[in-house]
Amino acid sequence: MLLPETLPSLIRGFTITVIAVLSMTALAGMFGAGGIGDVAVRYGYQRFQHDKLLACIYVLVAIVQIVQSVGNFVSNKILKTRGLV
């Protein structure tokens, strides 16, 4: 009985967790773990190609915005279908 009431909060928590993992992987890429953080540092920062650095930043921001929007949409949809709002 408690799961239907907590499902929107669980979805919002999952959304925040996915965004945190994404930021940590980008940060790990700065230290040589690969991924988009590595591309941003290696090609953008070290080679002074600021267009590639900004492109990586824009991609990360777009991914975060998409994940946040989908999480909010699903959470609000569940709240409205359950009549909790």
N, C-alpha and C positions, 0 to 999 in steps of 0.2 A: 504494500500500500504506500510505502514511503517513496519508492522509486519514481512513480509518475509525478509526484510533487517536486522531486529534486532533479528531474531530468534537465530542465532548462539551466539550472545552476551547474550541473555536471558538464553540459555542452559549453557553457561559457568558460568554465575552468579548463576544459580540454583545448578550447581556442587559445587561451592565454598560454597554455603549456606548449602548443605547437609554435606560437610566435617566439616564445623563449628559446625553444630548441633551434629554431631558425637563426635567431641572433647569436646563439652560442656556436653554431656551426660556421657562421660567417666570421666570428671572432677567432675560432680555431683555424680557419683558413689563413688568417693573417700570420699565424705562427707556423705555417708549413703543412697543415693537414689537408690541403687541397680544397676544392670547391670554389664558390664565387668570391669568398674573401681572399683566397689566394690569387685569383685572377685580378681582383681589384688592386691588390698590393703589387703583384709582380709586373703587370702590364700598365697599370694606371699610375701608381705612386712612384715606383722605382725608375720607370722609363719616362716619367713626366708626360704621359699621355692622359691628360685629364679628361678627355672625352670618354675613354674607356672606364676610367674611375667613376665618373658620373653615371655612365650607363649601368654599371654594376649596382650603384646606389639606387638608381631609379627602379631597377629590376627587383631589388630587395624590398623597397618601399611598396611597389605594386603587389608583390606576393603577400606582404603583411596586410595590406588593405583588403585584398581578396579574401584571405583567410578570416580576417576580422568581420568582414561583411557577411560572409557565408555563415559564420558562427552566430552572429547576431540575428540574421534572418531565420535560421533554423530554431534558435531559442525563442524568438518572438512568435514564430508560427506555432510552436508547441504550447506556449503560454496562451495564445488566443484560442486554439482548438480545445484546450482544457477549460477555458472560461476563467482563468486565473487573473486576467487583466481586465 
